[in-house]
Amino acid sequence: MFITTQNEVVTLMPTARWDRPEQLFGYLEEEERVALEPLLGTDLYEHLCTEYERLIKKYTDITATTIRPTKKAKAHPHLPYADVTERLNALQAQMAPPSLQPSMSSDSSSSSDAEENAVSDEDMAAIRLIRICQQIEFYKMLSHKAGLLTVSFNEGGGANMVSAENYEPADDKRMERMVKDAYMSAGRAIDTLLLYLESDAKGKKFFTERWSKADAFYLHKDLLFQTARVMNEYIDIKGERMAYVSLVRDIRFCQNTYLKPRIGAKLLNAVVCFANGKSDTSSSSDSSEDTSIGNEAMQELLSLLRTALAFYVEARRKSLEPVKDKLARRDSMTDAQQAMAAACEHIEDNLDMLGQAAVDSPIYKSVRAREEQLAKNKADAAAASERQRIRDREQNSRKLFTAFPATHRVPEYKP
């Protein structure tokens, strides 16, 4: 659980007055599992749960009021919050052993103790990430459970409206606005979370190893669409990371179901490696000119396969209008098949340029089988022609022998 204290609840929603935040734990835990675990991945999620317990014990309070941007944030853009306020420093000083508590006798000793009590970058990164997770968890809970939170049930099964003294009950319009604002706040927090983790992956890499196992990881090296930016070039997802995350499973399904059987696993893997900037080590030629030609062929194949994959994914999207659903999916599937046919034709025309990666491809096997059949047909035709030539020669020999004069013929025997 990332929210366990009243101060954390009040920080997220200052107008809230929950005297016992444990009343929300059931709802919060549900949203935490549903909303956060898919984004973080199981490994990073469990790691943050452990870190939250450790940080609460170490710093007592990790709410947003205890964090502020400092000069260190400019030096480390991936850590927008890189230090703590005097309040948290005081808490640390109170918790520290006497030998580490700040001394006011001299400036040097004071600065030395301040350095000892400074929050590490690892702790600050974890605090910042947990704060973002708290926003997602809390606002998601409000947007989904607002109705349950405003109604109570008595012992007889009757439903009552929850209200408090000195407050006027919110009308339906205000409740609807609150739910909408909570939903939008959760969405913005999700974008912040993904951007923060992406910045960390390109910087200090505090969470990259654990986050790389999640579907929301910004770089999927096993897919033709590694990032949302690449996918947006083929499918209009408005550049949204969450739209890309929601389609990762469809991308992987279509890639493995439609593309892999048609072109072969080895060739598909070679294309994916090429998309990740890795050269094909099984190239059939070492010359720079041939390598350049091979890269051009691979680049064209990558574009064709991405186009086909985009249409396959588009045919599976659930966000189409019901009236246009059937027609749109049919058109997308037709376009996907045409793009796939173009990719297969390109592979067939550039088998030599694609190198050993195409050897196990069904297209390669089909082309080689066709070539073998043509060679066999040619050999059979040559053999048939040779047999016909022999027969014609024998026939000509018989005609030549029967054309001798009658005097040269052997007389018939008459008993």
Residue pairs with C-beta under 8 A, 6 or more apart in sequence:
1 25
1 28
1 29
1 32
1 49
1 52
2 32
2 36
2 48
2 49
2 52
2 130
2 133
2 134
2 137
3 9
3 12
3 21
3 24
3 28
3 134
3 137
3 138
4 21
4 25
4 56
5 21
5 56
5 61
6 18
6 19
6 21
7 61
7 63
8 21
8 63
8 134
9 16
9 18
9 21
9 24
9 138
10 16
11 63
11 64
11 65
12 134
12 135
12 138
12 139
13 138
13 142
17 164
18 24
24 141
27 141
27 144
27 145
27 148
27 149
28 137
28 138
28 141
30 141
31 137
31 140
31 141
31 144
32 133
32 137
34 140
35 136
35 137
35 140
35 186
35 190
36 45
36 133
36 136
36 137
37 45
38 214
38 215
38 216
38 245
39 136
39 190
39 193
39 194
39 214
39 216
39 245
40 48
40 133
40 211
40 214
40 216
41 210
41 211
41 212
41 213
41 214
41 215
41 216
41 217
42 213
42 214
43 210
43 211
43 213
43 214
44 207
44 210
44 211
44 213
44 214
47 207
47 210
48 126
48 129
48 130
48 133
51 126
51 130
52 62
52 130
55 62
55 123
55 126
55 127
55 130
56 62
58 95
58 123
59 66
59 84
59 88
59 91
59 92
59 119
59 123
59 127
60 91
60 95
61 88
61 91
62 127
62 130
62 131
63 131
64 131
65 85
65 87
66 84
66 85
66 87
66 88
67 81
67 83
67 84
67 85
67 88
67 124
67 127
67 128
67 131
68 81
68 83
68 84
68 85
69 80
69 81
69 82
69 83
70 82
70 83
72 79
72 82
72 83
73 79
73 80
73 81
73 82
73 83
76 82
76 121
76 203
76 204
77 199
77 203
78 196
78 199
78 200
78 202
78 203
78 204
79 121
79 124
79 125
79 128
79 203
79 204
80 128
80 196
81 124
81 127
81 128
82 121
82 124
83 118
83 119
83 124
84 92
84 119
84 124
88 119
89 114
89 117
92 117
92 119
93 101
93 102
93 113
93 117
94 101
96 116
96 117
100 113
100 116
100 117
101 113
102 110
102 113
102 114
102 117
103 109
103 110
103 113
104 110
119 127
121 204
121 206
122 206
125 200
125 204
125 206
125 207
126 206
128 196
129 193
129 196
129 197
129 207
132 189
132 192
132 193
132 196
133 193
135 185
135 186
135 189
135 192
136 186
136 189
136 190
136 193
139 182
139 183
139 185
139 186
139 189
140 182
140 183
140 186
142 149
142 178
142 179
142 182
143 179
143 180
143 182
143 183
143 186
146 175
146 178
146 179
146 182
149 162
150 161
150 162
150 170
150 175
151 159
151 160
151 161
151 162
152 159
152 160
152 161
152 162
153 159
153 160
154 160
161 169
163 169
170 178
187 242
190 242
191 240
191 241
191 242
194 216
194 218
194 241
194 242
194 245
195 241
197 207
197 211
197 216
197 218
198 218
200 206
200 207
200 208
201 207
201 208
201 211
201 212
201 217
201 218
201 219
211 217
212 219
215 245
215 248
215 249
216 241
216 245
216 248
218 227
218 228
218 241
219 226
219 227
220 226
220 227
220 248
220 251
221 272
221 276
222 252
222 272
223 248
223 251
223 252
223 255
223 272
224 251
224 255
224 259
224 271
224 272
224 275
224 302
224 305
224 306
224 309
225 231
225 234
225 244
225 251
225 306
225 309
225 310
226 275
226 276
227 244
228 237
228 239
228 240
228 241
228 243
228 244
229 239
230 306
231 237
231 244
231 247
231 251
231 310
232 238
232 239
232 244
234 306
234 307
234 309
234 310
235 247
235 310
235 313
235 314
237 243
237 244
237 247
247 313
247 317
250 313
250 316
250 317
251 309
251 313
253 316
254 309
254 312
254 313
254 316
255 268
255 309
258 308
258 309
258 312
258 336
258 340
259 268
259 305
259 308
259 309
259 312
259 340
260 268
261 362
262 340
262 343
262 344
262 362
262 363
263 305
263 343
263 344
263 347
263 361
263 362
263 363
264 358
264 360
264 361
264 362
264 363
264 364
265 360
266 357
266 358
266 359
266 360
266 361
267 347
267 354
267 357
267 358
267 360
267 361
268 305
269 357
270 280
270 282
270 298
270 354
270 357
271 298
271 301
271 302
271 305
273 279
273 280
274 280
274 295
274 298
274 299
274 302
275 302
280 294
280 298
280 355
280 357
282 355
282 356
282 357
283 290
283 291
283 294
283 355
283 356
284 290
284 352
284 355
284 356
285 291
285 294
285 355
290 353
293 353
294 353
294 354
294 355
297 346
297 350
297 353
297 354
298 353
298 354
300 346
301 343
301 346
301 347
301 350
301 354
304 339
304 342
304 343
304 346
305 343
307 339
308 336
308 339
308 340
308 342
308 343
309 336
311 332
311 333
311 335
311 336
311 339
312 332
312 333
312 336
314 332
314 336
315 329
315 332
315 333
315 336
320 328
320 329
321 328
344 363
347 354
347 358
347 361
347 363
347 364
348 363
348 367
351 358
351 363
351 364
351 367
358 364
